[in-house]
Amino acid sequence: MIDLRPIAAVLGVLLAILGTTMMIPALVDLVAGQPDFIVYVGSAAVTVFVGLSLWLSGRSGAVEKLDLRQAFLLTTLSWVVLSGFAAIPFMWAQTHLTFTDAYFEAMSGLTTTGATVVSNLDTRPPGVLIWRAFLHWYGGIGIIVLAIAFLPMLQVGGMQLFRSESSEKSEKLLPRAAQMAKSILGTYLVLSLLCAITYMFCGMSAFDAVAHAMSTISTGGFSTHDASLGYFKSAAVDYAAIVFMLAGSLPFVLYVRVLAGDFSRLVANTEVRLFFCLVAAFTFIGFFEEVRGGIAHGETALRWALFNVVSIMSTTGFVTVDYTNWGPPTDALYFILLFLGACTGSTAGGLKTFRLAIVGSALVQHMKRIVYPRGVFPVRYGGAPISDEVVTSVLSFVFLYLTCFMAIGIAVNALGFDLATSFSAAVTAVANVGPGIGQVIGPAMNFSALPDHVIWLLSFGMLLGRLELFTVLVLFLPRFWVR
């Protein structure tokens, strides 16, 4: 029997924090003279009350001694439960969403996916807009802590490879794991502030700058306008977004080391270098397709290509132009990019660059063994051999990732949607990207046209992808619940 007391205590603290932060949109709406401020006050009261009740009921448990099963359960319940309470303002405010749509919006926010069912953003009260952006920001820091503290311990999808990166070596740099988390939060805050200031210098209002900064650093993608960043029609805004989307795509633990004076780690990191190489390669392909198709030329073509590649690979999902009108080759390029993702320990989703590197190395190793059956060719990452356990874990993750994508895509297609909508919806949910491909959920559209059963399916897909699949799916094994 799993002891639920420490899980309840931690969930209670997280809910209390979430409820307290609901006063931010309440204050924003109060200053703006919007009646919705009372909605956030009421939502905060409910959430904090439930949070404190859970904490009081579970505080006698040994939180510091969570076992493996408790860690799995806590990780999944955190996103499921917090999304439920974060959805309350969406139901009570002027958005008037059903619980299904409100839960989808909250899950999309906390998983930093950025898919939305809310239309007419330009006319919405500022409170709901800042609440959407804050959910991204709150979920983003949660993802970083999850990737650094929990997933290496849970050995999910090859993440045990980073166990030493996030613990042993960091303890030499900083005396305690708590200090590491504090330093990462500080870095997250500084990057968010720098992003907001940069956006203001580029011409955004203070409100737009803060909201978009939270969405950018968290690689979420919620905007305050239906046209996303395309609303501003500014090259300066585009370039600023590119820089900070890239910043959110890199391992935050490396920022801590850079601040400690170890600049070589960021430059020498295998995953970072491969990520930038992929960004450069796909940007060149996108640029070539734009010029070849007569879509754009010169600096405009390069900026559009770079922005789109970074936006999708970072899984932010900001949009400046509707690239689905550029023809099948461009659709195919951006569909492939939906799968990839950025770096481990960042706020980005997707397969992650380190897994791509390991899969590539495993394929090369296999081909060498075919040619030289008696040769010894270990799979390498960063020039060092890695264990078969890690390779198996990564390959299993990639297989399950593609299986989940196919299963969700086939299910949506069976419910009456075209192939482009079905499979792009599946991958954009599992990869936590945001916009899909096609006329229903493309960059110029949103997810409001989808029926409830599809919305719930995609909400589950977002949860799966954000928590690295195994963390959620292991809960469905009967043996998990038997000691």
Residue, then its C-alpha position, 0 to 999 in steps of 0.5 A: m500500500i502506497d503511503l499517500r500522506p507525503i504526496a498529499a502534503v506536497l500537493g497541498v503546498l503546490l496548490a497553496i502556491l498556485g492559489t496564491t498566484m491567482m491574486i496576480p490576475a485578480l490585481v491586474d483585472l482590479v487595476a484595469g477596472q474589470p469585474d473578473f477580479i472577484v473570480y480570481v479571488g474566489s478561485a484563490a480562496v478555493t485552491v488555497f483552502v484545498g491546498l492547506s487541507l491536503w497539507l494538514s492531512g499529509r504533513s505527518g508523512a516523511v516527505e523527504k523519504l519518498d520512494l520510487r512509487q510515490a515519486f511516480l505518483l506525485t509527479t503525475l498527480s501534480w500536473v493532473v490536480l494543478s490543471g484542475f484547479a488552474a481551470i477554475p478561473f477559465m470557467w468563472a471568468q468572461t471566457h465562460l469555458t466548459f470544464t473540458d475546455a478549461y481543463f485543456e487550456a490549463m493543461s496546455g498552460l502548465t505543460t507549456t504546450g500553448a495549444t488554445v481553445v480561447s478565441n478573440l484574445d485581443t478583446r479579452p480582459p487582461g486578467v485571463l491573458i496574464w493567467r494563461a501566461f503565468l501558467h506557462w511560467y509556473g509550469g516551465i520552472g516545474i519542468i526544469v526541476l522535474a528534469i533535474a531532480f526527478l527524472p534521472m532518479l526515475q530512470v525515464g527514457g535514458m534520463q539516468l544518463f544525466r544523474s551525475e550531471s544533476s547531482e554529483k557534479s552539481e554538489k561540487l559546484l553548490p553545497r546542496a541540491a536546494q541551492m541548485a534549485k534556488s540558483i536555477l529559479g534565479t536564472y529563470l527570473v533573470l532571463s524572464l526579466l531580460c526578455a520582458i525588458t527587451y520586448m519593451f525596447c522592441g515596441m511592446s507595451a509593458f503588459d504585452a512584454v511581461a506576458h510574452a516574456m513568461s511564454t517565451i522563457s517557458t517555451g510555452g507560446f500563449s499570446t495576448h493576441d490571436a495573431s500571436l507575435g505576428y500581431f506586432k509586425s516587427a523584425a525586432v520582436d521576431y529576433a528578440a523572440i528567437v534569442f530568448m526561445l533559444a535561451g529557454s531551449l538550453p539546459f538551465v543547469l548549464y546556466v548555473r555553471v556559467l554563472a559560477g565561472d565555468f563557461s566551457r560547459l555551455v560551449a562543450n556540451t554535446e547536446v547544445r552543439l547538436f541542437f544548434c547544428l540542427v537549428a542551422a541545418f533546418t533554417f537553411i532548408g526552410f530558407f531555400e524552400e521560401v526562396r525557391g517558392g517565391i514566398a520571400h527573399g533576403e533577410t525576410a526569408l531568413r528571418w521567417a525560416l529561423f523564427n519558424v524553426v526555433s519556434i517549433m524546435s523549442t516547442t514554443g509555438f509562436v507564429t508570425v506568418d501562416y506557413t501552412n500556405w507555403g506548399p507541401p514541402t514546407d508542411a513536411l519540413y515543419f511536421i518533422l520539426l514537431f517531433l524533435g524538441a530541444c535540450t534536456g533540462s530546459t523548458a522545451g518538450g519533444l524527443k530531446t536532442f540527446r536522444l536523437a544523438i544516441v539513436g544515431s550513434a546506435l544506428v551507426q554501431h549496428m551498421k558497423r557490426i553488420v560489416y565487422p561482426r567480431g568488432v566491438f563498437p560501443v554506442r557513444y555520446g559526447g565521445a564517451p561510451i554509454s551503457d546498454e541500459v541507457v541505450t535500451s531506455v532511449l530506444s524504448f522511449v522513442f518507440l513508445y513516443l512514436t506509438c503514442f503519436m500514432a495511437i492518438g493520431i489514428a484515434v482522432n482520424a477515426l473520429g472524423f478528422d483529416l489526416a493532417t489535422s489528426f496526426s499534427a494534433a497528436v504530435t503537437a500534443v505529445a511534443n508540447v508544441g502548440p499549433g498544428i498543421g492544416q485548416v482546423i488547428g494550423p498556425a492561424m487557427n486554434f483548437s476550439a473547433l474540436p469536440d470534447h472527446v478529442i479535447w480530452l484525448l489531446s489533454f492526456g497526450m500533453l500530460l504524457g509528453r510533458l512527463e516523458l511517457f513512462t512516468v504516467l503509463v507506469l501507473f496503469l500497470p497493476r504491479f505498480w500498485v502491489r508492493 
